[in-house]
Amino acid sequence: MLVTNPRRINHEQLRILAKNAKGGITHIYLHWTAGTYDQVFDDYHINIGEHGELYLTCNMLREYKSHT
């Protein structure tokens, strides 16, 4: 589902999320949506914008997303 007001994070916040998820993640999925760069979907933990912006659609990277 398309997210209308996604939470934007910076690289330091992503580093902290990754550190907190250490030991609890066994796979990393990279997926290209084939949509436009201004779309953020809640099917993914992190969405990357056209200019490298990071959008988070979860509270923790260990959260289960049905798409992956």
N, C-alpha and C positions, 0 to 999 in steps of 0.2 A: 504494500500500500504506500502511496505517495505521502510524504511528510511535509506539512505546510510550513512549520516553524522549527526546523531542526536545530539542535544544539551544536554550535560551532566550538571546536576545541583547538588548542595549539599543540605543537609537537611535545612540549614538556608535559602537558596533561595526558597525551597519548603514552608517553614514556611511563608515567605513573600507573596508568591503567594496565599497561603491559607487565610492569613489575608486579602488580597485585595479582595478575592472572598466572604468573609463573608457576609451573608445575601442574596446572589444571587444564591446560589446553594441549590436545594431541594433534590437531590439524589446523592449518590455516588455509582458508579458501579465498582465492582472488577471483572476482567475477566482473565482467564487463556487462553492463545492463543493456547496451546498444540504444540507450535513450539519449537525452540531451544532457549537457553538463550542469544544467540548473535544476535537475531533479534529484531528490533524496528519497530513498526507499527504506522503510523500516524492516525489510527482509534481511538487511545487512547490518552488522555492528557499526561499521565505519563506511561512510561514503566520501569520496574524494572529488572535489569540484574541479572545474576547468583550470584554475590557477593554483591547484594544490591545497585548497581549503579542505579542512577535515570536519566532517559532520558526524556526530555520535548519535546513535539511535538505541542506546542501551545504557544501563547504569554500570555494568561490569562486562568485561570481555568474556567472562565465563558463562554468560547467559546463553541459553539455547535459543537459536533462531531456526524456525522450521525449514527455511529455505536451504540451510546448510546441514 
